[in-house]
Amino acid sequence: MFDVSNQPPPLEPYNLFTSDVVLRESVKRERAGWAEEGLSTLGATFGKPETVKAGFDANRYPPVLRTLDRYGHRLDEVEFHPAWHEIMAIALRAGLHSSPWAEPKPGAHVARAAGTYMLEQVESGAYCPIAMTYGSVPTLRHAPEIAKEWLPRICAREYDPRFIPAHEKKSALVGMGMTENQGGTDLRTNTTRAEPAGDGSFRLYGHKWFMSAPMCDAFLVLAQSAKGLSCFFMPRWTPDGERNAVHILRLKDKLGNKSNASSEVEFDGAYAQLVGEEGRGIPTIIEMGNYTRLDCAIGSSGLMRQALAQGLHHARHRTVFQKKLIDQPLMENVLADLALESEAATALTFRLARAYDEDDEAAQVIRRVVTPAAKFWICKRTPAATYEAMEVLGGSGYIEESIMPRLYREAPVNSIWEGSGNVMCLDVLRAIGRTPGAAEVLRKELDTGDKRLNTFTERLQKRLQASERNDESQARALTRDLVLGLQAALLIRHAPAPVADAFCAARLNGDSAAFGLLPRGLDLRAIVERAAPQS
Ligand SMILES: Cc1cc2nc3c(=O)[nH]c(=O)nc-3n(C[C@H](O)[C@H](O)[C@H](O)COP(=O)(O)OP(=O)(O)OC[C@H]3O[C@@H](n4cnc5c(N)ncnc54)[C@H](O)[C@@H]3O)c2cc1C
């Protein structure tokens, strides 16, 4: 047997919170310093070898649909590997599905964002029901009676995977069903019908082409009623204790996100209750969409961080041509560039999360305009970043036993679901035009007085004028520049000079078609050292 040498040790156990300087600084800066102790405990839990293994197992043994029992009775159940339940239990115990609603306080959304940022790094599939449950609460509040009954369950922290009526359970999870076969983005084409049952409830008939996490206890669903497209609350069990008529037709065979079940479903007279005003379904459910879009930005930032952490760890331990990889000048350039991307994404994500903790005009503008912008650009950069980090590991990065293929396969999903790239950019145009005070709030966020950003900002301000802004064909360019400007402003204000200098040099004027193109004269060593997982 050959000797094993020049192979890095696994990056475990490690603490995903305390080892991540950028995350720790972001949490403190965005007013969730009080959560550090809890986040540190959670970071240690996520970094334990057992948890890391559970992340792998949940993906290696994907969920299985059980449509019928042995006699032919409908079951419509999905079975998960125990590892999935283990990860879900950790996430619920930490309150990642609901803590800002259960215990609202300054920094609550930021603290929760830090927890989900770490969850995504170990197991991304579980993030889906966690994000949807979190996002469902503002929409549910449009139906006070339902909220009164369900919020205590949604806020409970004891994960309960049993498929039984919710009132018998210790906690409950909520998903959503909007996308239909004939069109997802254009929700007005939804054909699912809602018919009044005569007792105040409705019966739903139709289908959903995507409905993820079908083992959630209830769903927010769009359907056409007499007054137009409306939002409904559809539990998996009826109030009479019967299985609701939600038939799971099949599970999607997805590129990634393997641990999570995403289903196609048919409603055959499914019991549901109206949420919000009849005919105002889209604005009602879109409130949920804002939170899940925030979660797409958090999740993708987390994916980038994990890819970078693995790449840096490998490069610190692997020797090529008599030097550690991390000391090879060209690899240092690649790693520093990845670190810039990761830090910029994290800084913007946590700034955005703070806007969900506040309610002044600035917070409202940031929530409305920057949520779709951040979702677009951060999610768009993630596949490139995870791929580049995979290459740092060489051939081993392409092998399933490293986490890199999983991160890479997961990377596109946050860009596609909850409004794909173009849709986010068109939403940015709309939001800038319609949100009072948007131009002034954005100007202040971008105004650092730093010369390097001034020229860029002047160009951006021109783009933000109505004449240019209304050109849909330029919506991606405008959104990219808005995000790069905001990221640069955050890094100039808060990051060490080597990071801000390099970001301005590389992203405000540079070529970011590939990583590792940073120009000469930057302190790459300082950037890499800051990003490397600290013990
Ligand atoms: C893993 C996964 C899980 C999902 N889970 C759920 C779920 O739980 N619930 C749910 O409701 N949905 C879910 N979805 C569906 C997802 O939200 C939709 O696929 C997405 O919103 C896009 O809708 P669509 O597939 O109908 O594409 P389309 O609406 O046909 O869009 C196709 C492309 O056209 C672009 N486009 C659309 N309009 C314009 C325009 N005006 N100008 C330029 N370009 C445009 C879009 O950006 C997109 O790139 C899930 C999807 C995936 C992949």
The ligand as an SDF file (V2000), in Angstrom:
LIG
                    3D

 53 58  0  0  0  0  0  0  0  0999 V2000
  -35.3930   23.6180   -7.0290 C   0  0  0  0  0  0  0  0  0  0  0  0
  -36.5950   24.4680   -7.2710 C   0  0  0  0  0  0  0  0  0  0  0  0
  -37.5460   24.5850   -6.2920 C   0  0  0  0  0  0  0  0  0  0  0  0
  -38.6800   25.3590   -6.4990 C   0  0  0  0  0  0  0  0  0  0  0  0
  -39.6320   25.4110   -5.5230 N   0  0  0  0  0  0  0  0  0  0  0  0
  -40.7600   26.1290   -5.7240 C   0  0  0  0  0  0  0  0  0  0  0  0
  -41.7830   26.1750   -4.7300 C   0  0  0  0  0  0  0  0  0  0  0  0
  -41.6490   25.6090   -3.6470 O   0  0  0  0  0  0  0  0  0  0  0  0
  -42.9000   26.8660   -4.9920 N   0  0  0  0  0  0  0  0  0  0  0  0
  -43.0760   27.5290   -6.1710 C   0  0  0  0  0  0  0  0  0  0  0  0
  -44.1060   28.1550   -6.3440 O   0  0  0  0  0  0  0  0  0  0  0  0
  -42.1240   27.5050   -7.1330 N   0  0  0  0  0  0  0  0  0  0  0  0
  -40.9770   26.8240   -6.9350 C   0  0  0  0  0  0  0  0  0  0  0  0
  -40.0020   26.7830   -7.9060 N   0  0  0  0  0  0  0  0  0  0  0  0
  -40.2750   27.4110   -9.1940 C   0  0  0  0  0  0  0  0  0  0  0  0
  -39.4910   28.6770   -9.4490 C   0  0  0  0  0  0  0  0  0  0  0  0
  -39.8200   29.6880   -8.5370 O   0  0  0  0  0  0  0  0  0  0  0  0
  -39.7460   29.0590  -10.9180 C   0  0  0  0  0  0  0  0  0  0  0  0
  -39.1690   28.0430  -11.7130 O   0  0  0  0  0  0  0  0  0  0  0  0
  -39.1650   30.3970  -11.2740 C   0  0  0  0  0  0  0  0  0  0  0  0
  -39.8460   31.4220  -10.5980 O   0  0  0  0  0  0  0  0  0  0  0  0
  -39.2430   30.6660  -12.7900 C   0  0  0  0  0  0  0  0  0  0  0  0
  -40.5140   30.3990  -13.3030 O   0  0  0  0  0  0  0  0  0  0  0  0
  -40.6820   29.4090  -14.5690 P   0  0  0  0  0  0  0  0  0  0  0  0
  -39.9370   28.1720  -14.2860 O   0  0  0  0  0  0  0  0  0  0  0  0
  -42.1110   29.2920  -14.9050 O   0  0  0  0  0  0  0  0  0  0  0  0
  -39.9280   30.1500  -15.7480 O   0  0  0  0  0  0  0  0  0  0  0  0
  -40.4980   31.2960  -16.7110 P   0  0  0  0  0  0  0  0  0  0  0  0
  -41.4280   32.1650  -15.9620 O   0  0  0  0  0  0  0  0  0  0  0  0
  -40.9580   30.6730  -17.9650 O   0  0  0  0  0  0  0  0  0  0  0  0
  -39.1530   32.1070  -16.9920 O   0  0  0  0  0  0  0  0  0  0  0  0
  -38.1240   31.5860  -17.8490 C   0  0  0  0  0  0  0  0  0  0  0  0
  -37.0260   32.6180  -17.9750 C   0  0  0  0  0  0  0  0  0  0  0  0
  -37.5470   33.8080  -18.5440 O   0  0  0  0  0  0  0  0  0  0  0  0
  -37.1280   34.9410  -17.8170 C   0  0  0  0  0  0  0  0  0  0  0  0
  -38.1620   35.9820  -17.9120 N   0  0  0  0  0  0  0  0  0  0  0  0
  -39.4010   35.9690  -17.4160 C   0  0  0  0  0  0  0  0  0  0  0  0
  -40.0250   37.1260  -17.6820 N   0  0  0  0  0  0  0  0  0  0  0  0
  -39.1640   37.9010  -18.3750 C   0  0  0  0  0  0  0  0  0  0  0  0
  -39.2180   39.2030  -18.9580 C   0  0  0  0  0  0  0  0  0  0  0  0
  -40.3050   39.9600  -18.8640 N   0  0  0  0  0  0  0  0  0  0  0  0
  -38.1220   39.6770  -19.5940 N   0  0  0  0  0  0  0  0  0  0  0  0
  -36.9990   38.9210  -19.6970 C   0  0  0  0  0  0  0  0  0  0  0  0
  -36.8870   37.6910  -19.1680 N   0  0  0  0  0  0  0  0  0  0  0  0
  -37.9640   37.1760  -18.5250 C   0  0  0  0  0  0  0  0  0  0  0  0
  -36.9220   34.4420  -16.3900 C   0  0  0  0  0  0  0  0  0  0  0  0
  -35.9690   35.2500  -15.7010 O   0  0  0  0  0  0  0  0  0  0  0  0
  -36.3860   33.0210  -16.6540 C   0  0  0  0  0  0  0  0  0  0  0  0
  -34.9880   33.0780  -16.8230 O   0  0  0  0  0  0  0  0  0  0  0  0
  -38.8590   26.0310   -7.7180 C   0  0  0  0  0  0  0  0  0  0  0  0
  -37.8830   25.9350   -8.7170 C   0  0  0  0  0  0  0  0  0  0  0  0
  -36.7630   25.1640   -8.5010 C   0  0  0  0  0  0  0  0  0  0  0  0
  -35.7410   25.0460   -9.5860 C   0  0  0  0  0  0  0  0  0  0  0  0
  1  2  1  0
  2  3  1  0
  2 52  2  0
  3  4  2  0
  4  5  1  0
  4 50  1  0
  5  6  2  0
  6  7  1  0
  6 13  1  0
  7  8  2  0
  7  9  1  0
  9 10  1  0
 10 11  2  0
 10 12  1  0
 12 13  2  0
 13 14  1  0
 14 15  1  0
 14 50  1  0
 15 16  1  0
 16 17  1  0
 16 18  1  0
 18 19  1  0
 18 20  1  0
 20 21  1  0
 20 22  1  0
 22 23  1  0
 23 24  1  0
 24 25  2  0
 24 26  1  0
 24 27  1  0
 27 28  1  0
 28 29  2  0
 28 30  1  0
 28 31  1  0
 31 32  1  0
 32 33  1  0
 33 34  1  0
 33 48  1  0
 34 35  1  0
 35 36  1  0
 35 46  1  0
 36 37  1  0
 36 45  1  0
 37 38  2  0
 38 39  1  0
 39 40  1  0
 39 45  2  0
 40 41  1  0
 40 42  2  0
 42 43  1  0
 43 44  2  0
 44 45  1  0
 46 47  1  0
 46 48  1  0
 48 49  1  0
 50 51  2  0
 51 52  1  0
 52 53  1  0
M  END
$$$$
